[in-house]
Amino acid sequence: MNRTTLNPPSLARPSGFSHGILTDSGRLLFLAGQTASDASGQIVAPGDIVAQYERVLQNLQTVVEAAGGTMQDIVQMTIFVGDRDDYRAHLKPLGTIHRAYFGNHYPATALLEISRFFQDDALIEIEAIAVIAS
């Protein structure tokens, strides 16, 4: 499967995401929104967006690997946060965790601040789409 990252020069230079990713084949995997829930459904690290981000990525990785893929197969993510300013205040450690899971791969990404999550202790939730080689 070929994957091409698209960051047209007429758009602002992206930092921490890609404007688009074009694939020529593969199986689509739609990942449900993942929070920092453990196997019992409890949110880990209440109040710590960095630790919750890492747990969210672990949960996404579990689903992608169950489908035979890797984190680099994720082509699109929507990140929902309860507090955009808290997220922005932690960009450096969040970036370190991102690179631990994705390397230098940056999916096409949107970040949205929302008023509430289903689970009260959740600070972040991510849904994604992956394209896994056939």
Secondary structure as the mmCIF struct_conf table of DSSP 4:
data_model
#
loop_
_struct_conf.conf_type_id
_struct_conf.id
_struct_conf.beg_label_comp_id
_struct_conf.beg_label_asym_id
_struct_conf.beg_label_seq_id
_struct_conf.end_label_comp_id
_struct_conf.end_label_asym_id
_struct_conf.end_label_seq_id
STRN STRN1 ARG A 3 LEU A 6
TURN_TY1_P TURN_TY1_P1 PRO A 9 SER A 10
BEND BEND1 LEU A 11 LEU A 11
HELX_LH_PP_P HELX_LH_PP_P1 ALA A 12 PRO A 14
BEND BEND2 SER A 15 PHE A 17
STRN STRN2 SER A 18 SER A 18
BEND BEND3 HIS A 19 HIS A 19
STRN STRN3 GLY A 20 THR A 23
BEND BEND4 ASP A 24 SER A 25
STRN STRN4 ARG A 27 GLN A 34
BEND BEND5 ALA A 36 ALA A 36
STRN STRN5 SER A 37 SER A 37
TURN_TY1_P TURN_TY1_P2 ALA A 39 SER A 40
BEND BEND6 GLY A 41 GLY A 41
HELX_LH_PP_P HELX_LH_PP_P2 GLN A 42 GLN A 42
STRN STRN6 ILE A 43 ILE A 43
BEND BEND7 VAL A 44 ALA A 45
TURN_TY1_P TURN_TY1_P3 PRO A 46 GLY A 47
HELX_RH_AL_P HELX_RH_AL_P1 ILE A 49 ALA A 66
TURN_TY1_P TURN_TY1_P4 ALA A 67 GLY A 68
HELX_RH_3T_P HELX_RH_3T_P1 MET A 71 ASP A 73
STRN STRN7 ILE A 74 VAL A 81
BEND BEND8 GLY A 82 GLY A 82
HELX_RH_AL_P HELX_RH_AL_P2 ARG A 84 ALA A 89
TURN_TY1_P TURN_TY1_P5 HIS A 90 HIS A 90
HELX_RH_AL_P HELX_RH_AL_P3 LEU A 91 PHE A 102
TURN_TY1_P TURN_TY1_P6 GLY A 103 ASN A 104
STRN STRN8 ALA A 108 GLU A 113
BEND BEND9 SER A 115 SER A 115
BEND BEND10 PHE A 118 GLN A 119
TURN_TY1_P TURN_TY1_P7 ASP A 120 ASP A 121
STRN STRN9 ILE A 124 ILE A 132
#
